[in-house]
Amino acid sequence: MDYVMVGGGALAREILDWFGPQFAKSGDRFVGYLDDGDAPMAAFGRDLPYLGKIAGHVPAAGVLLVMGIGTPAGKTAVGKALRAAGGRFATLVHDLAFVTASARLGEGVLVGPFANVSSDSKVEDLVTINGHSGVGHDVVLGAGSTLSCHVDLTGRVKVGEGVFFGSGARVLPGVTVGAGCTIGAGAVIVRDTTPGATYFAAPARKL
């Protein structure tokens, strides 16, 4: 299978490094990447072909897209535009991740190395689960959300759409995180949050 990376920033480079060796064994490959900048991967020595800007791109038949944009608003908008143009996003799970058979993953989900997605959880479209993060049992993780490294969503957590979790954030069991929230690095969410708000510290407080 051929894949096109959407985005050329740090997350996109991480995804290439995560899945490149895995693809080499399976015969899959990244054929290039899209970015609205000027071939940004070249500065990091990546020889992946630059295919042009995201805006206006018409996906080729039989080629799957990989979402390499980390910001929830950015990837949601780009995902909507590329889907409208006929694109389909791949769901990729790293060989060193663990996803239970009862978990449900939507389209365009990325699960990084050493991440865990536990029993009966539901991960909606275009969610990024970075390395060493955990999605507990019976979690619902809203579309377009991003978990940085070492995030811990414990059991029965409900996360709305487009939430960003900084590295090391934790949500206690049964808590609901409102849509569009930003959860700062190391924050511990102990009660339901207000949609669209930003939270820091442990226990977390709203800014």
C-alpha positions as a Markdown table, in Angstrom:
| # | Residue | x | y | z |
|---|---|---|---|---|
| 1 | Met | 0.0 | 0.0 | 0.0 |
| 2 | Asp | 1.2 | 3.5 | -0.8 |
| 3 | Tyr | 0.8 | 6.3 | 1.7 |
| 4 | Val | 1.0 | 10.1 | 1.5 |
| 5 | Met | 1.9 | 12.0 | 4.7 |
| 6 | Val | -0.2 | 15.1 | 5.4 |
| 7 | Gly | 2.1 | 17.6 | 7.1 |
| 8 | Gly | 5.8 | 18.1 | 7.2 |
| 9 | Gly | 6.4 | 19.2 | 10.8 |
| 10 | Ala | 7.7 | 17.4 | 13.9 |
| 11 | Leu | 4.9 | 15.0 | 14.3 |
| 12 | Ala | 5.1 | 14.0 | 10.6 |
| 13 | Arg | 8.8 | 13.3 | 11.0 |
| 14 | Glu | 8.1 | 11.2 | 14.1 |
| 15 | Ile | 5.5 | 9.1 | 12.2 |
| 16 | Leu | 8.0 | 8.5 | 9.4 |
| 17 | Asp | 10.5 | 7.3 | 12.0 |
| 18 | Trp | 7.9 | 5.1 | 13.8 |
| 19 | Phe | 6.4 | 3.4 | 10.8 |
| 20 | Gly | 9.3 | 3.5 | 8.3 |
| 21 | Pro | 10.9 | 0.3 | 9.6 |
| 22 | Gln | 7.5 | -1.3 | 10.0 |
| 23 | Phe | 6.6 | -0.5 | 6.4 |
| 24 | Ala | 9.9 | -1.9 | 5.2 |
| 25 | Lys | 8.9 | -5.3 | 6.5 |
| 26 | Ser | 5.4 | -5.2 | 5.1 |
| 27 | Gly | 6.1 | -3.7 | 1.7 |
| 28 | Asp | 4.1 | -0.6 | 2.4 |
| 29 | Arg | 5.7 | 2.8 | 1.7 |
| 30 | Phe | 5.4 | 6.5 | 2.1 |
| 31 | Val | 5.6 | 8.0 | -1.4 |
| 32 | Gly | 5.7 | 11.6 | -0.4 |
| 33 | Tyr | 4.3 | 14.3 | 1.8 |
| 34 | Leu | 2.2 | 17.5 | 1.6 |
| 35 | Asp | 2.8 | 20.7 | 3.5 |
| 36 | Asp | 1.8 | 24.3 | 2.9 |
| 37 | Gly | 5.3 | 25.4 | 3.7 |
| 38 | Asp | 8.3 | 25.1 | 1.4 |
| 39 | Ala | 9.4 | 21.4 | 1.7 |
| 40 | Pro | 10.2 | 21.6 | 5.4 |
| 41 | Met | 11.5 | 18.1 | 5.8 |
| 42 | Ala | 14.5 | 18.8 | 3.6 |
| 43 | Ala | 16.1 | 20.8 | 6.4 |
| 44 | Phe | 16.1 | 17.6 | 8.5 |
| 45 | Gly | 17.7 | 15.5 | 5.9 |
| 46 | Arg | 14.6 | 13.6 | 5.0 |
| 47 | Asp | 14.5 | 12.5 | 1.4 |
| 48 | Leu | 10.8 | 11.9 | 1.2 |
| 49 | Pro | 9.5 | 13.6 | -2.0 |
| 50 | Tyr | 7.7 | 16.9 | -1.4 |
| 51 | Leu | 4.4 | 16.7 | -3.3 |
| 52 | Gly | 3.2 | 20.3 | -2.8 |
| 53 | Lys | 0.7 | 22.1 | -0.8 |
| 54 | Ile | -2.1 | 20.6 | 1.2 |
| 55 | Ala | -4.6 | 23.2 | 0.0 |
| 56 | Gly | -6.2 | 22.1 | -3.3 |
| 57 | His | -4.6 | 18.7 | -3.3 |
| 58 | Val | -6.6 | 16.0 | -5.0 |
| 59 | Pro | -5.7 | 12.5 | -3.5 |
| 60 | Ala | -4.8 | 9.8 | -6.0 |
| 61 | Ala | -6.9 | 6.7 | -6.2 |
| 62 | Gly | -5.6 | 3.8 | -4.2 |
| 63 | Val | -3.3 | 6.0 | -2.0 |
| 64 | Leu | -4.1 | 6.4 | 1.7 |
| 65 | Leu | -3.4 | 9.6 | 3.6 |
| 66 | Val | -1.6 | 9.7 | 7.0 |
| 67 | Met | -2.5 | 12.6 | 9.2 |
| 68 | Gly | 0.8 | 14.1 | 10.4 |
| 69 | Ile | -0.7 | 17.3 | 11.9 |
| 70 | Gly | -0.9 | 17.4 | 15.7 |
| 71 | Thr | -3.1 | 20.4 | 16.4 |
| 72 | Pro | -6.7 | 19.4 | 16.7 |
| 73 | Ala | -8.1 | 22.4 | 14.8 |
| 74 | Gly | -5.5 | 22.1 | 12.1 |
| 75 | Lys | -6.0 | 18.4 | 11.4 |
| 76 | Thr | -9.8 | 18.6 | 11.7 |
| 77 | Ala | -9.9 | 21.4 | 9.0 |
| 78 | Val | -7.4 | 19.6 | 6.7 |
| 79 | Gly | -9.0 | 16.3 | 7.2 |
| 80 | Lys | -12.4 | 17.7 | 6.2 |
| 81 | Ala | -11.0 | 19.3 | 3.1 |
| 82 | Leu | -9.1 | 16.2 | 1.9 |
| 83 | Arg | -12.0 | 13.9 | 2.6 |
| 84 | Ala | -14.3 | 16.2 | 0.5 |
| 85 | Ala | -11.7 | 15.8 | -2.3 |
| 86 | Gly | -12.1 | 12.1 | -2.1 |
| 87 | Gly | -9.2 | 11.2 | 0.3 |
| 88 | Arg | -9.2 | 8.4 | 2.8 |
| 89 | Phe | -7.1 | 8.3 | 5.9 |
| 90 | Ala | -5.2 | 5.3 | 7.1 |
| 91 | Thr | -5.4 | 4.0 | 10.7 |
| 92 | Leu | -1.9 | 3.0 | 11.8 |
| 93 | Val | -1.0 | 1.1 | 14.9 |
| 94 | His | 2.7 | 0.7 | 15.8 |
| 95 | Asp | 4.0 | -2.9 | 16.2 |
| 96 | Leu | 5.1 | -2.0 | 19.8 |
| 97 | Ala | 1.6 | -0.6 | 20.8 |
| 98 | Phe | -1.1 | -2.7 | 22.3 |
| 99 | Val | -4.8 | -2.3 | 21.2 |
| 100 | Thr | -7.3 | -4.7 | 22.7 |
| 101 | Ala | -9.6 | -6.7 | 20.3 |
| 102 | Ser | -12.6 | -5.0 | 21.9 |
| 103 | Ala | -11.4 | -1.4 | 21.3 |
| 104 | Arg | -12.8 | 0.4 | 18.3 |
| 105 | Leu | -10.6 | 2.7 | 16.2 |
| 106 | Gly | -12.0 | 5.2 | 13.7 |
| 107 | Glu | -10.5 | 6.4 | 10.4 |
| 108 | Gly | -7.2 | 8.2 | 10.5 |
| 109 | Val | -6.2 | 7.1 | 14.0 |
| 110 | Leu | -2.5 | 6.9 | 14.9 |
| 111 | Val | -1.3 | 4.8 | 17.8 |
| 112 | Gly | 2.4 | 5.3 | 18.6 |
| 113 | Pro | 5.0 | 2.9 | 20.1 |
| 114 | Phe | 4.3 | 1.6 | 23.6 |
| 115 | Ala | 0.8 | 3.2 | 23.7 |
| 116 | Asn | -2.1 | 1.2 | 25.1 |
| 117 | Val | -5.7 | 1.3 | 24.1 |
| 118 | Ser | -7.7 | -0.8 | 26.5 |
| 119 | Ser | -10.9 | -2.8 | 26.7 |
| 120 | Asp | -14.1 | -1.5 | 25.1 |
| 121 | Ser | -12.7 | 2.0 | 24.4 |
| 122 | Lys | -13.9 | 4.0 | 21.4 |
| 123 | Val | -11.3 | 6.2 | 19.6 |
| 124 | Glu | -13.0 | 8.4 | 17.0 |
| 125 | Asp | -11.6 | 9.7 | 13.7 |
| 126 | Leu | -8.3 | 11.5 | 13.3 |
| 127 | Val | -7.1 | 10.9 | 16.9 |
| 128 | Thr | -3.4 | 10.9 | 17.6 |
| 129 | Ile | -2.2 | 8.7 | 20.5 |
| 130 | Asn | 1.5 | 9.4 | 21.0 |
| 131 | Gly | 4.1 | 7.0 | 22.4 |
| 132 | His | 3.7 | 5.7 | 25.9 |
| 133 | Ser | 0.2 | 7.1 | 26.3 |
| 134 | Gly | -2.7 | 5.0 | 27.7 |
| 135 | Val | -6.4 | 5.0 | 26.9 |
| 136 | Gly | -8.2 | 3.1 | 29.7 |
| 137 | His | -11.2 | 0.8 | 29.6 |
| 138 | Asp | -14.5 | 2.2 | 28.4 |
| 139 | Val | -13.0 | 5.5 | 27.3 |
| 140 | Val | -14.6 | 7.6 | 24.6 |
| 141 | Leu | -12.0 | 9.7 | 22.8 |
| 142 | Gly | -13.5 | 12.4 | 20.6 |
| 143 | Ala | -12.6 | 13.0 | 17.0 |
| 144 | Gly | -9.6 | 15.2 | 16.2 |
| 145 | Ser | -8.1 | 14.9 | 19.7 |
| 146 | Thr | -4.4 | 14.6 | 20.3 |
| 147 | Leu | -2.6 | 12.9 | 23.2 |
| 148 | Ser | 1.1 | 13.9 | 23.6 |
| 149 | Cys | 3.5 | 11.4 | 25.1 |
| 150 | His | 2.8 | 9.8 | 28.5 |
| 151 | Val | -0.9 | 10.9 | 28.7 |
| 152 | Asp | -3.1 | 8.7 | 30.9 |
| 153 | Leu | -6.8 | 8.6 | 30.4 |
| 154 | Thr | -8.1 | 6.3 | 33.1 |
| 155 | Gly | -11.2 | 4.2 | 33.0 |
| 156 | Arg | -14.6 | 5.5 | 31.8 |
| 157 | Val | -13.2 | 8.9 | 30.8 |
| 158 | Lys | -15.2 | 10.8 | 28.2 |
| 159 | Val | -13.3 | 13.3 | 25.9 |
| 160 | Gly | -15.1 | 15.6 | 23.5 |
| 161 | Glu | -13.9 | 16.5 | 20.0 |
| 162 | Gly | -10.7 | 18.4 | 19.4 |
| 163 | Val | -9.0 | 18.2 | 22.8 |
| 164 | Phe | -5.3 | 18.6 | 23.1 |
| 165 | Phe | -3.4 | 16.9 | 26.0 |
| 166 | Gly | 0.1 | 18.0 | 26.9 |
| 167 | Ser | 2.8 | 15.5 | 27.9 |
| 168 | Gly | 2.1 | 13.7 | 31.1 |
| 169 | Ala | -1.5 | 14.9 | 31.6 |
| 170 | Arg | -3.8 | 12.6 | 33.5 |
| 171 | Val | -7.6 | 12.3 | 33.7 |
| 172 | Leu | -9.1 | 10.5 | 36.7 |
| 173 | Pro | -11.8 | 7.8 | 36.3 |
| 174 | Gly | -15.2 | 8.8 | 35.0 |
| 175 | Val | -14.3 | 12.4 | 34.3 |
| 176 | Thr | -15.6 | 14.2 | 31.2 |
| 177 | Val | -13.3 | 16.6 | 29.3 |
| 178 | Gly | -15.2 | 19.1 | 27.3 |
| 179 | Ala | -14.8 | 19.6 | 23.6 |
| 180 | Gly | -12.0 | 21.9 | 22.5 |
| 181 | Cys | -10.2 | 21.9 | 25.8 |
| 182 | Thr | -6.4 | 22.3 | 26.1 |
| 183 | Ile | -5.0 | 20.2 | 29.0 |
| 184 | Gly | -1.5 | 21.4 | 29.9 |
| 185 | Ala | 1.6 | 19.2 | 30.4 |
| 186 | Gly | 1.4 | 17.4 | 33.8 |
| 187 | Ala | -2.1 | 18.5 | 34.6 |
| 188 | Val | -4.3 | 16.1 | 36.6 |
| 189 | Ile | -8.0 | 16.5 | 35.8 |
| 190 | Val | -10.1 | 15.5 | 38.8 |
| 191 | Arg | -13.5 | 16.8 | 37.7 |
| 192 | Asp | -15.5 | 17.6 | 34.6 |
| 193 | Thr | -14.1 | 20.5 | 32.5 |
| 194 | Thr | -15.7 | 23.4 | 30.7 |
| 195 | Pro | -15.7 | 23.0 | 26.9 |
| 196 | Gly | -13.0 | 25.2 | 25.2 |
| 197 | Ala | -11.1 | 26.0 | 28.4 |
| 198 | Thr | -7.5 | 25.6 | 29.2 |
| 199 | Tyr | -6.3 | 23.7 | 32.3 |
| 200 | Phe | -3.0 | 23.4 | 34.1 |
| 201 | Ala | -1.5 | 22.1 | 37.3 |
| 202 | Ala | -2.3 | 19.2 | 39.6 |
| 203 | Pro | -5.0 | 19.1 | 40.6 |
| 204 | Ala | -5.9 | 21.1 | 37.5 |
| 205 | Arg | -7.4 | 24.6 | 37.5 |
| 206 | Lys | -8.9 | 26.6 | 34.7 |
| 207 | Leu | -7.0 | 29.5 | 33.3 |
